[in-house]
């Protein structure tokens, strides 16, 4: 057989693939990486082995060309509420393409959002089941919220509008709050790891505080970005760390449709950063009202005790007044004494004794005659 040029061999391969393959296939795979260049979306699709296995059992490059990308991504996001990202499992319609220089690749021409929605739901349920199996589901509820939450560690993007709203709300209140920002990426690829790094830093700062505690609580908030990207808050490791964190965790990650797993394991979960601030202010108001109520009750109790004691003194004064000899004298009674001692019976007297009769306005000495 005469030798072929590489170009000729590549042409034969292309013809064989074209003759033996269907125009397109629906393929399920995991996105291991993706990037956008020149309006096109470049992905790497992989098949991963069953749980416990390592590496990938298959890997291919895929491209979603600009004209198709705009339509498919808009459709996908409207149906799933999420942007396409690494780590996501998808069902895509692809054309198998062969190029003499770039080799074998796939061209994405369709996508099924329902498959991804199901995969996301399955992943959420797996995360929830694992947290419960590990005894972490209610771990945050075992922590006691401080009576006054003033020193707050905040995990947020520094430039997020939600963070600014949160700060403004607290600063506008009549109460004093001390907040320390631990910046993190709050959406997209790398968000979970970024938040975990912020939590690790908070734990380090809190542990190095001389009195043993630098913060009263941790607030995880997100806002000012796309509200569709919440998948990082369903990630097992992040939820597990939050569940067993040493401080109460309060979430406000700006969701309006679905609650995340992180919300479920947090000590307190609010809808938005502003709602978190309002909750903190309301808690301070409740404590202030409680203290005010205790002060009023204490004042009333003290006043009541003073009145009771004053009444007792008045009763004693009345009794003393009633027993005062001068009062008895003024009523016409007198007191007879012999040698300074009260005479209670005539048998105590002898003829010739000198007795004294005490009256209201003086006394009279008399000699006893029997």
C-alpha positions as CSV (number, residue, x, y, z in Angstrom):
1,X,0.0,0.0,0.0
2,X,1.3,3.4,-1.0
3,X,2.0,5.6,2.0
4,X,-0.5,8.4,2.8
5,X,0.2,12.0,3.7
6,X,-1.0,13.0,7.1
7,X,-3.5,15.3,5.4
8,X,-4.8,12.4,3.4
9,X,-5.2,10.2,6.6
10,X,-7.0,13.0,8.3
11,X,-9.3,13.3,5.3
12,X,-10.1,9.6,5.5
13,X,-10.8,9.8,9.2
14,X,-13.2,12.7,8.6
15,X,-15.0,10.8,5.8
16,X,-15.3,7.7,8.0
17,X,-16.7,9.7,10.9
18,X,-19.1,11.5,8.6
19,X,-20.4,8.2,7.1
20,X,-20.7,6.4,10.4
21,X,-22.1,9.1,12.8
22,X,-25.5,10.7,13.0
23,X,-25.8,14.4,12.4
24,X,-26.1,15.1,16.2
25,X,-26.2,13.4,19.6
26,X,-27.6,14.2,23.0
27,X,-24.8,13.8,25.5
28,X,-24.8,14.1,29.3
29,X,-21.5,15.2,30.9
30,X,-20.0,17.5,33.5
31,X,-18.4,20.8,32.6
32,X,-14.9,20.7,34.1
33,X,-13.9,24.1,32.7
34,X,-15.3,26.9,30.5
35,X,-14.2,30.2,29.1
36,X,-15.4,32.8,26.7
37,X,-13.3,34.3,23.9
38,X,-14.4,36.3,20.9
39,X,-18.0,35.7,21.8
40,X,-17.6,32.0,21.6
41,X,-17.9,29.6,24.6
42,X,-15.2,27.0,25.0
43,X,-15.8,24.1,27.3
44,X,-14.2,20.9,28.5
45,X,-16.7,18.1,29.0
46,X,-15.9,15.1,31.2
47,X,-17.3,11.8,32.4
48,X,-16.4,11.1,36.0
49,X,-16.3,7.6,37.5
50,X,-18.7,6.4,40.1
51,X,-18.3,7.7,43.7
52,X,-14.9,6.9,45.1
53,X,-13.1,6.8,41.7
54,X,-10.5,9.3,40.6
55,X,-9.9,11.1,37.3
56,X,-12.1,11.2,34.3
57,X,-13.2,8.2,32.1
58,X,-13.7,10.5,29.1
59,X,-12.8,14.0,28.2
60,X,-13.6,16.2,25.1
61,X,-13.4,19.8,24.0
62,X,-16.7,21.4,23.1
63,X,-17.5,24.8,21.6
64,X,-20.7,26.8,21.6
65,X,-20.3,29.3,18.7
66,X,-21.3,32.9,19.3
67,X,-24.5,32.9,17.2
68,X,-25.8,29.8,19.0
69,X,-24.4,30.7,22.5
70,X,-26.6,33.8,22.9
71,X,-29.8,31.9,22.3
72,X,-28.9,28.8,24.3
73,X,-27.5,30.7,27.3
74,X,-30.5,33.0,27.6
75,X,-32.8,30.0,27.4
76,X,-30.8,28.0,30.0
77,X,-30.7,30.9,32.5
78,X,-34.4,31.7,32.1
79,X,-35.3,28.1,32.9
80,X,-32.8,27.2,35.6
81,X,-32.2,30.6,37.2
82,X,-28.4,29.9,36.9
83,X,-25.6,30.6,34.6
84,X,-23.6,27.8,33.0
85,X,-20.5,27.1,35.0
86,X,-17.8,24.6,35.8
87,X,-18.9,21.7,38.0
88,X,-22.4,21.7,36.5
89,X,-23.9,18.5,34.9
90,X,-25.6,19.2,31.6
91,X,-27.4,17.4,28.8
92,X,-26.4,19.0,25.5
93,X,-27.0,18.3,21.8
94,X,-23.7,18.1,19.9
95,X,-22.3,17.7,16.5
96,X,-19.1,15.6,16.3
97,X,-16.5,17.6,14.3
98,X,-13.1,16.6,13.0
99,X,-10.4,19.0,12.0
100,X,-7.1,18.0,10.5
101,X,-5.2,20.5,12.7
102,X,-7.3,20.7,15.9
103,X,-8.5,17.1,16.0
104,X,-11.8,15.8,17.3
105,X,-14.2,18.2,19.1
106,X,-17.9,18.8,19.7
107,X,-20.0,21.7,18.6
108,X,-22.9,22.4,21.0
109,X,-26.2,23.2,19.2
110,X,-28.7,22.5,21.9
111,X,-29.2,22.2,25.7
112,X,-31.8,20.7,28.0
113,X,-32.3,22.9,31.1
114,X,-34.6,20.3,32.7
115,X,-31.8,17.8,33.0
116,X,-29.6,20.3,34.8
117,X,-32.5,21.3,37.1
118,X,-32.9,17.7,38.1
119,X,-29.1,17.3,38.6
120,X,-29.1,20.4,40.8
121,X,-32.0,19.1,42.8
122,X,-30.3,15.7,43.2
123,X,-27.1,17.4,44.4
124,X,-29.0,19.5,46.9
125,X,-30.7,16.4,48.3
126,X,-27.4,14.6,48.5
127,X,-25.9,17.5,50.4
128,X,-28.9,17.7,52.8
129,X,-28.8,13.9,53.4
130,X,-25.0,13.9,54.0
131,X,-25.3,16.8,56.5
132,X,-28.0,15.0,58.4
133,X,-26.0,11.7,58.4
134,X,-22.9,13.6,59.7
135,X,-25.0,15.1,62.6
136,X,-24.5,18.7,61.3
137,X,-28.0,19.6,60.2
138,X,-29.1,21.2,63.5
139,X,-25.6,22.0,64.9
140,X,-26.0,25.8,64.6
141,X,-29.2,25.7,66.7
142,X,-27.1,24.4,69.6
143,X,-25.4,27.7,69.8
144,X,-26.9,30.5,71.9
145,X,-27.2,33.9,70.3
146,X,-25.6,36.6,72.5
147,X,-28.1,38.9,74.2
148,X,-26.6,41.8,72.3
149,X,-25.1,41.2,68.9
150,X,-22.8,44.2,68.3
151,X,-19.4,42.8,67.0
152,X,-20.1,41.2,63.6
153,X,-17.8,39.5,61.2
154,X,-19.2,40.1,57.7
155,X,-18.5,37.8,54.7
156,X,-19.3,39.7,51.5
157,X,-17.9,41.1,48.3
158,X,-16.4,44.5,49.3
159,X,-18.0,46.1,46.2
160,X,-21.4,44.5,46.5
161,X,-24.4,46.9,46.7
162,X,-25.9,44.6,49.3
163,X,-22.9,45.1,51.6
164,X,-23.3,48.9,51.3
165,X,-27.0,48.6,52.0
166,X,-26.2,46.4,55.1
167,X,-23.7,49.0,56.4
168,X,-26.0,52.0,55.8
169,X,-28.9,50.3,57.6
170,X,-26.8,49.6,60.7
171,X,-25.2,53.1,60.7
172,X,-28.6,54.7,60.4
173,X,-29.8,53.0,63.5
174,X,-29.6,54.4,67.1
175,X,-27.4,51.5,68.1
176,X,-23.7,51.0,67.8
177,X,-22.5,48.0,65.7
178,X,-18.9,47.1,65.1
179,X,-18.5,45.3,61.7
180,X,-15.3,43.7,60.2
181,X,-15.4,42.8,56.6
182,X,-13.8,39.6,55.3
183,X,-13.9,39.9,51.6
184,X,-14.9,36.9,49.4
185,X,-16.2,36.0,45.9
186,X,-19.9,35.5,46.4
187,X,-20.9,33.9,43.0
188,X,-19.6,31.9,40.2
189,X,-16.7,29.5,40.1
190,X,-14.4,29.7,43.1
191,X,-17.1,31.3,45.3
192,X,-17.3,28.4,47.8
193,X,-13.6,28.2,48.3
194,X,-13.4,32.0,48.7
195,X,-16.1,32.0,51.4
196,X,-14.4,29.1,53.1
197,X,-11.1,31.1,53.2
198,X,-12.9,34.0,54.7
199,X,-14.5,31.8,57.4
200,X,-11.1,30.3,58.2
201,X,-9.7,33.8,58.7
202,X,-12.6,34.7,61.0
203,X,-11.9,31.7,63.1
204,X,-8.2,32.6,63.3
205,X,-8.9,36.2,64.4
206,X,-11.6,35.1,66.9
207,X,-9.3,32.5,68.4
208,X,-6.4,34.9,68.8
209,X,-8.5,37.5,70.7
210,X,-7.3,37.9,74.3
211,X,-10.7,37.4,75.9
212,X,-11.4,34.4,73.7
213,X,-14.1,35.9,71.5
214,X,-13.8,38.8,69.1
215,X,-17.1,38.5,67.4
216,X,-20.7,37.8,68.5
217,X,-21.8,36.4,65.1
218,X,-20.9,35.9,61.5
219,X,-23.1,37.4,58.7
220,X,-22.8,36.0,55.2
221,X,-24.4,38.4,52.7
222,X,-24.5,38.8,49.0
223,X,-26.1,41.4,46.8
224,X,-25.4,43.7,43.8
225,X,-24.7,40.8,41.5
226,X,-26.7,38.2,39.5
227,X,-29.3,36.7,41.8
228,X,-29.4,33.5,39.7
229,X,-26.1,32.1,40.9
230,X,-26.7,30.3,44.2
231,X,-25.2,26.9,43.5
232,X,-22.1,27.6,45.7
233,X,-24.4,27.9,48.7
234,X,-25.5,24.3,48.2
235,X,-22.0,23.0,48.2
236,X,-21.4,20.3,50.9
237,X,-18.1,21.5,52.3
238,X,-19.2,25.1,52.7
239,X,-22.5,24.1,54.3
240,X,-20.7,21.7,56.7
241,X,-18.2,24.3,57.8
242,X,-21.0,26.9,58.4
243,X,-23.0,24.3,60.3
244,X,-20.2,23.5,62.8
245,X,-18.8,27.0,62.9
246,X,-17.9,28.2,66.5
247,X,-20.1,31.4,66.1
248,X,-23.7,31.8,65.1
249,X,-24.0,32.2,61.4
250,X,-26.7,34.5,59.9
251,X,-27.3,34.4,56.2
252,X,-28.8,37.0,53.8
253,X,-27.7,36.0,50.3
254,X,-30.3,37.8,48.3
255,X,-32.4,35.0,47.0
256,X,-36.1,35.5,46.1
257,X,-37.2,32.2,44.8
258,X,-35.3,29.3,46.4
259,X,-33.8,28.8,49.8
260,X,-30.2,27.5,49.7
261,X,-28.8,24.6,51.9
262,X,-26.6,27.2,53.6
263,X,-29.8,29.0,54.7
264,X,-31.1,25.7,56.1
265,X,-28.1,25.1,58.3
266,X,-27.5,28.7,59.4
267,X,-28.6,29.8,62.8
268,X,-30.8,32.5,61.3
269,X,-31.7,33.0,57.6
270,X,-33.0,36.2,56.1
271,X,-33.8,37.1,52.5
272,X,-31.5,40.0,51.8
273,X,-28.6,41.9,53.4
274,X,-31.0,44.7,54.3
275,X,-33.3,42.2,56.0
276,X,-30.3,40.9,58.1
277,X,-29.5,44.5,59.2
278,X,-33.2,45.1,60.1
279,X,-33.2,41.9,62.1
280,X,-30.1,42.9,64.0
281,X,-31.6,46.3,64.8
282,X,-34.9,44.8,65.8
283,X,-33.1,42.5,68.2
284,X,-31.3,45.4,69.8
285,X,-34.7,47.2,70.1
286,X,-36.2,44.2,71.8
287,X,-33.3,44.1,74.3
288,X,-33.6,47.8,75.0
289,X,-37.4,47.5,75.5
290,X,-36.8,44.5,77.9
291,X,-34.3,46.5,79.9
292,X,-36.6,49.5,80.0
293,X,-39.5,47.3,81.1
294,X,-37.3,45.8,83.9
295,X,-36.3,49.3,85.0
296,X,-39.9,50.4,85.2
297,X,-40.9,47.2,87.1
298,X,-38.0,47.7,89.5
299,X,-38.9,51.3,90.1
300,X,-42.5,50.3,90.7
301,X,-41.5,47.5,93.0
302,X,-39.2,49.9,95.0
303,X,-41.9,52.5,95.3
304,X,-44.4,49.8,96.4
305,X,-42.0,48.6,99.1
306,X,-41.4,52.1,100.3
307,X,-45.2,52.6,100.6
308,X,-45.6,49.3,102.4
309,X,-42.9,50.2,104.9
310,X,-44.3,53.7,105.3
311,X,-47.7,52.2,106.1
312,X,-46.1,49.9,108.7
313,X,-44.4,52.8,110.3
314,X,-47.7,54.7,110.4
315,X,-49.4,51.8,112.0
316,X,-46.7,51.5,114.6
317,X,-46.9,55.2,115.3
318,X,-50.7,54.8,115.8
319,X,-50.2,51.9,118.2
320,X,-47.6,53.9,120.2
321,X,-49.8,56.9,120.3
322,X,-52.7,54.7,121.5
323,X,-50.5,53.3,124.3
324,X,-49.0,56.7,125.3
325,X,-49.8,57.3,129.0
326,X,-50.5,61.0,128.4
327,X,-53.3,60.1,126.0
328,X,-54.7,57.9,128.7
329,X,-54.5,60.7,131.3
330,X,-56.3,63.1,128.9
331,X,-59.1,60.6,128.8
332,X,-59.6,61.0,132.6
333,X,-57.5,58.1,133.7
334,X,-54.8,58.4,136.3
335,X,-51.8,56.4,137.5
336,X,-51.1,55.6,141.1
337,X,-47.5,54.9,142.2
338,X,-45.8,54.0,145.5
339,X,-42.1,54.7,145.7
340,X,-42.0,54.9,141.9
341,X,-43.8,51.6,141.4
342,X,-47.2,51.2,139.9
343,X,-49.9,50.3,142.4
344,X,-52.2,47.6,140.9
345,X,-54.1,46.5,144.1
346,X,-55.1,48.0,147.4
347,X,-53.4,45.0,149.1
348,X,-50.1,46.6,148.1
349,X,-50.8,49.6,150.4
350,X,-50.5,50.2,154.1
351,X,-51.9,53.0,156.3
352,X,-49.6,56.0,156.2
353,X,-48.0,55.2,152.8
354,X,-47.4,58.2,150.6
355,X,-48.7,57.6,147.1
356,X,-48.5,59.7,144.0
357,X,-51.4,60.2,141.7
358,X,-50.3,61.0,138.1
359,X,-52.7,63.1,136.0
360,X,-52.5,64.6,132.5
361,X,-51.4,68.1,133.8
362,X,-49.4,67.0,136.9
363,X,-49.2,64.8,140.0
364,X,-50.6,64.7,143.5
365,X,-49.1,63.1,146.6
366,X,-51.5,61.6,149.1
367,X,-51.3,59.7,152.4
368,X,-53.1,56.3,152.6
369,X,-55.9,56.0,155.1
370,X,-57.6,52.6,155.5
